[in-house]
Amino acid sequence: MRQFDRITVSPPRMNGQPCIRDLRLTVRRVLEALATYPDRAALFAEYPELEEADIEQALAYTRAALDDERTDFRRGREAM
């Protein structure tokens, strides 16, 4: 399993959402910022505390969280 040394989870901080380096900046917010600011220079101007390695780990963490999960939507419809 990959280590995410820049991703922190603490129940009192941001309701336990995964954050970047214990900042009040969630992984989700980093993904939203990437979509809003496709130009990295503008992104770093808006979030000066953010580093390139933070972005890389936020993307890798999200990929790992979504990996290996399979959903069979047909089964859910048949149960209805």
Protein Blocks (a to p, Z undefined) as FASTA:
>chain_A
ZZdfkbccdfkggghpaceehiacdfklmmmmmmmmmplklmmmmmmmbcfklmmmmmmm
mmmmmgoiacdfklmmmmZZ
